[in-house]
């Protein structure tokens, strides 16, 4: 674990995630950039973000598709909140494996 945080390693993914609140400037060049890879979006119907005013309209009425042109599927899992991979690991794994099997 210590090797992940050595200064001579540069920016590694774990360090970036752990410090993401301090690294907004690193993401600035990609603000509003469309996501151009095939995408499957999975969210829980109890997730507070999904229930923020306007978010469901954005996801289901074309706004999300405009930002993610290769959005192939949106899955809203019932009875699940933010940590979907922990709350329903088998179902989430099935969705991911099904998506990957296309490639």
Secondary structure, 3 states (H helix, E strand, C coil): CHHHHCHHHCCCHHHHHHCHHHCHHHHHHHCCCCCCCCEEEEEECCCCCCCCCCHHHHHHCCHHHHHCCCEEEEEEECCCCCCHHHHCHHHHHHHHHHHHCCC
